[in-house]
Amino acid sequence: MRQTTIIIILSILFFSNATTYAQGILAEKDTFTHQDTLRGSITPEREWWDLTYYHLDIEVKPDDKFIEGKNTVNYKVLKPHQVMQIDLQRPMEITKVIQNGKELKITHEGNAHFVTLQNNQQIGDINTLVVHYKGHPREAKRAPWDGGFSWKKDKNGKHFVATSCQGLGSSVWWPNKDHMYDEVDSMLISVTIPKGLTNVSNGRLRKLEEKDNTVTSHWFVSNPINNYGVNVNIGDYVNFSEVYQGEKGDLDLDYYVLSYNLNKAKEHFKDTPKMMKAFEHWFGPYPFYEDSFKLVEVPYLGMEHQSSVTYGNQYKKGYLGYDLSRTGWGLKFDFIIIHEGGHEWFANNITNKDIADMWIHEGFTAYSENLFLDYHYGQEASSDYVIGTRANIQNDKPLIGPYNVNKSGSGDMYYKGANMLHTLRQLLED
C-alpha cells in the first residue's frame, strides 16, 4: 500500500509539473497581454527575414551568476523591411547592436527589442548583425518546469550549471528570434568558463582554447535547431563514448557525467544504444548523425536539448525510480533516457510551429516509451504500459492551446496523446 501511494503521489507531481512545464510562461491564465502576443506571434518585424546562422559567443561567470557576450545573426531578406525584432528577457540587457560597423537604434518594448536598420534590406540578400548583451539571467526555480539557469554545486563543491528554457523561451538567457516557426540552419556556440570546469553544448566540439584562468569551448551544430534546444552545461565532467552501428552508419554516442558518477553511468547508460535500436526501427534514422548524440548529466531532471540531451534521473529506472504506468513495465527502462531521447525525432526533428501544438512533441514521444517496450519486450508489454498510463489523464482542458500567445494546452498531451495514437494503431491493425 505504501509503494502504491508513493507511485500515485509521484504521478500527480509529474503531471502537475508537466502541465506547468508545457505552459511555458508559467502562470495559469485565460487572458493575454501585448507581451504574450509579441512573444507568441509571427510579427511583421519577424516575418520579413529568415534565419541562416548564429554564432553565440559568451562568457559564463558562475561565481557571480553572470553572463555576457554577443550573438552574431546571419539572415536572408524575404521582403523589404527596416525594423527587426530581437527577443531578450529581463533582467538581461542588450547593450548595443552593430551592423556594418555602425551602432543601430533600439526601441525596447518589454522583452521584445526593435532594431532599426540603416541599410536598405534587399530581397535575397544575406546580411549580418551583432547583438551584444549581458546580465544576471533568470535563475531556474524548479528546472526544467520553471526554467532559466540552474546555478548549483556538486557534492565536491564544484560549480554545476545548466540551462533549461522550453516554453519560457531561450531569450531568457540569450538574444535571438525567439519563435518556433524559424529554426536557424546551423550554429556555432562558443562558451568561456573558469579553467578546471568543462562546458558541453550542442553539436560537435571543434576546438578548445585555454588562457591563464579560462577555457573556451567551440561547439558547432550542423543541422537546423530550435532555440530552446540550445544549451550550456558546465561541470566537473568526465567523458566516455561508444560508436553505435546505426541505419546511416557510425553514430558517436558521447556521455558527459560528473567525475564521481563515471562507473555508475557506464552501467546505467546501456539504455542509450537500446533506445537508438528501437527508435531507428520505428522512426527511421536518428536525425542528427552529423552532430552526434550526447547524454549530459545536469542538476535537474532532464530535457530534450538537440544532440545534447540532459539527464538527471539519479541513475534510476522508471521516473525517479517509479513506474508511471503502475504495471511494472515502466521499471524496465530509464524514463529520461527513453523519453528525452525520443524527442530527437519528435520535437527536434519534427517541431511545432506554435507551442499551442506542443502535443505533437509530447504525445508522440510519450508513445515512443511503449514502442521501446514493444521492440524489446513485445506487444503485450507495450499495450499494458500505454493503457496503464491512462490513469494519469486528467481531462482538464483541450490538448491544443490558444495560438499566437505562447501558450500550450493541457498536460494530458503526454498520455492522452499517446493513447490516441495507440487507438489509431489498433484501428489500422498495425
N, C-alpha and C positions, 0 to 999 in steps of 0.2 A: 504493500500500500504506500509506504514512504517513497519508493522509487517511482511509482506511478504519479504520485503527487508532484514530485520534483520534475518529472518529464512534462506534466501539464503546465507547471509554472514556467519552465524553460520555453515551452511552445508559445505561451502567452507573451512572454518577454520578447521572443524572436519576432512575432508578428506585429506587436505594437511598435517595436523598433523598426521593423521593415516598413511599416506604414509611414513612420516619420521619415525614414531614410528615402522612401520613394517620393515623398512630397517635396523634397528639396529644401526650399526656404522655410522649413521647419514648422511654422505656426499653422494650425488648422484655420482656414478662412474661406469664406464664400464670397467676399467682396475683395476687389483687387485695386491696386494703385497704379498710377502712371509709371512708377518704377518697375512694377511687375510686367507691364506692357513693354517697357524698354528692354527688360531682361529677356522676355519670353517671345517676342515677335521679331519677324524679319523686317526691320525698319528700313526706310528709304536710305538711311546712312550705312546700312549693311548690304543691301541687295545689289548695289552697283559694282561691287568688287568681289573677286574670287581669290581666296587664299591659295598660295602656292608653296610657301616656305616660311618657317620660323627658325630663328636662332635665339633661343632663350639662354642668356649668359648672366648668371647670378652668383653672388657670394652669400652663403648662409653662415650666420654667426650664432651658434647655439647658446653660448653663454648669455647673449643679450636678447635672444629670441627675435632676431632682426635679420632681414634680408634686403639686399639692394642689387641693382644691376640694370639690365636692359633686355628688350626683346626686339630683334630685327624682324620686320614683317615684309615679305615679298608678296605682291598681289597683282592680279591681272584685272585690267579695267574692262568691265562688261558694258557699261554705258556711261556717258559723261556725268560727272558729279564732282562737287568740290568739298564736300564735308564727309568725314569718315567717323563712324562710331567705334571707339575702343572702350572695353569694359575693364574696370578695376574697382574692387570693393573696398570701402573704408574698413579700417583706418589706413590702408595702403595709399600711397600718394604718387601720382605721376609728376615728375619734376620737370620734364621737358620732352618735346617730340621734335625730331630733326628729320628733314628731307632735303637732299641735295645741299647739305651744309648749312641750311637755314632753319632757325627755330620757328616752329609754327604756333599759331594761336590755338588755345584750347578753351572750350566752353564746358564747364563742369555741371552736370545735372545728376546729382546723387552718385550712383555707381557707374553711370554712363558718361563718357567724356567725348566731346565732339571736336574733332581736329579739322581746322580749316586749311585746306591745301592751297599752296600758292601757284603751282604749275597746273596748267590745263591737263585734265585727265582724258587721254585719247583712247578710244575703244581699241582693245587688243594690246595696249602697252603693258609691259611688266615693270612695275615701279617698286620702290623700297622706301620704307621709313623706319626710324628707330625710336622706340618708346623707352625712356629712362624712368626708373621708379625706385621707391624704397619704402621701408616701414616695418612695423611690427604686425605681421599677418594675424588674422583671427586665429585664436587657439581653439583647437577642437575640444569640445566639452565632453563628448561621448562618441568618439570616432568608431565606425565610419558614418553613423547616422547623423550626427551633428558635427560636420567636418571642419577642415582647416588644417593647421599644423599641429601635430602631436609632438610636444617637446617633453620627452621622457628621459629617464636614465635606466640603464640595465642594472643587473644585480651587482656588477662590479663598479658601479658609479660612473660609467662612461655614457656619453650622450647617445640617445636612441631616438631618432627623429624621423617622422614620416608625414606625408601629405595624404589627404583623402577629401574629395570635394564633389562627389556626384550629387546632382540636384542643386546643391548650394552654388556650384559653379567654380571653374578653375580661376576665374577672376578674383576669387578670394585671396589668391597669392601671386598671380602673375597677369600682366595686361595682355588681352587678346580679343579676338572676335568671339565672344562667349555665347554661341548658339549652336545647337547640334546640327543644323542643316548644312553647315560648311566645314568640312574637315580639311586641315592642311595636308598637302600632298606628301611632304617629308619634313623632317625637323632635326636640328642639332640642339642638344641640351648640354650646356657647359655649367658645371657646378663646382664652386670653390668652397672648401671646408677646412677646418683645422687639421693639421697633419696628425696622423695616428688614428683617424677615422676613415671610413670608406663610404662613398656615395654610389648608389645603384639607381639608375633611371631606365628609361625605355630604350629598346633597340640594342645595338651592339656598341661596346666600348671601343672607341677609336684610338684614344691615347690618354695618358696621364701626364700632367705637368706638375712637378714639385718645386716649391720655393722653400725659403727658410722655415716658415711656420704654417704653410698651407699646401694643399694638393688640389688640383683641378682635374676633374674627370670630364671627358667629352664623349657623349653618347649620341649615336646617330640612328634615327628612325627612318627606314626606307619606305615604309608604307603609310598611306593616309591614317591619321589618328585623330580621335575625338579629343576635345580639350580636357575633359575630366579624366581621361586615361593617362595624361601626362603626370609623372610622379617623381618625387625626390625621396630617397630612403637613405638615411645616414646612421651608421652604427659601427661597432667593433665586429665587422663581418669577416667570416672566412668563406671561401668558395669551394664547392666541389661540383663536378659535372659528369654528364654521360652523353652519349650520342644515341639517339633513337632512330631506328631504321623505319622511316615513315613512307607515306604514299608518294611524296615528292623527293625522296632520297634521305640524306642525313639531316637530322634536326638536332641542333645543340640544345640540351636541357641543362640549364645552369641554376644552381642553388646557392643563395646567399643567406647564411644564418649566423646568429651570434656565436662567438667562438666556443662558448661552453656548451652549446647545443649540437655541436657537429656530429657526434656519434649517434645521438638520438635522431637527428634529421636524416642521416644516411639510411637508417632503417625505415623511418616513417614515410619518407618521401617516395617510397617504392610505388605508392599510388599514382604518381605522376605518369610514368610510361603506360600504366594500365589505363589511365584516363585517356591518354593520346590514342591508344589502340582502339578503345571503344568508340571514341568520338570521330576518329577518322573513318571508322567503319560506317557510322550512321550519317555523318555530316559531310564527309569528304575531307580533303587535305587540310591540315592546320593552316590557317590563312596567312601566317607571318613567318614562313621559313627564313626569309632574308634577315629578319630581326631576332631570330631565336626565340626560345621560351625560357623565362626565368621565374623562379619562385623565391620570394624575398621575405624574410621574417620581419615583422613590424610590431609596434606596441599596441595594436588594435586587432580586431577580429580578422579583417581581410577585405580585399577589393579587387575588381577585375581590371586593373591597370594593364593596358595593352602590352604584351610581351614582357611585362614586369609585374606579374600577379603577386599581390601581397598576401601574407599568411600570418595569422596569429591565433590559430585554433588550439594552442597549447599541446600540440603533438598528441591529440586525442582523436579517436574515431568518432563518427557522428558529429553533431553540433555541440562542441564543448563537452563531448562525452555522452550526449544524449541523442536518442532516436526520435526525430520529429514525426515519424510515421507510426511510432509505437508498435511496430511489427517485428522488430529485431533486425530487419534488413538495413536500416539506417546506420547500424553499427558495423557494417561491412566495409565502410569507406570513410575517409576524412571528408566531411561536408565541404570545407573551404576549398580543398584541392579540386574536388569534382565540380562543385557549383561555380566557383570563380574561374576555373579552367574552362568550363562550358561557355562562359561569357566571351571567350575569344572568338567563338562563332556567332553568338547572339548577344550583341552589344557593341563589340569591337569591329567585327567584320560586317554584320548587318546591324545598322544603328538607326534608331528612330530619328525622325526629323524634328519632332516636338516631344518634350518629356511627357506630355499627355498620353502618348502611346508607349510608355515605358513597359507596358505589359508584353510588348514584343521582346524586350530584353529578358524579363523575369519569368514569363510564362514558359517560353521555350527552354530557358536554362533550367528552370525547376524540373521540366520534363526530362532534361538530359540526365538528371540524377537517377531516374528509374531506367533510362536507356543504358546507363553504365551497368546497372544491376542486370538488365536484360542480357547484355553481351557476356558478362562474366558469370552470372548465376542462373540465367534462364528467365523465360517469360512469366512464369508464375511468381517468382520473386519480384519482378518488375511491377506486375499488376498489384500485388499485395502492398508494395511500398506506396505507389501513387494513390491507390484507393485509401490507404491509411492516412495520407496527408489531408484527406477531405475534412477531417475533424478540425483542422486549423482554419477552415474557411469561415469568415465572419458575415459575409453578405451585408456589409455595412453601407456600401455605396458603389457606383459604377467603377469598372476597371479602368475606363478611359477618363482622363481628367479634362478640365477645360483647356482649350487651345490658346496659345499666344500669351500666356501669363506665367510660364514656367511652373506648372502645377501638374503633378501626376494624379492618377486615380487611386483606388483602394489597394491596400497591401495584399488583398486577395489575388492580385495579379500573379503572385507566385504559384500557389497551388490550385486556385480556381482556373488559372490559365493552363496549368499542367494537366488538370483533369479534363478540361475542354479538349485539349489535344489528344488525350488518351481516349476520350469518347469518339472523336473523329477517326482515330486509328482503328477502333473496333468496327465502326460503320464501314470503313474501307476494307475491312478484313485483312489488315496488314499484319 
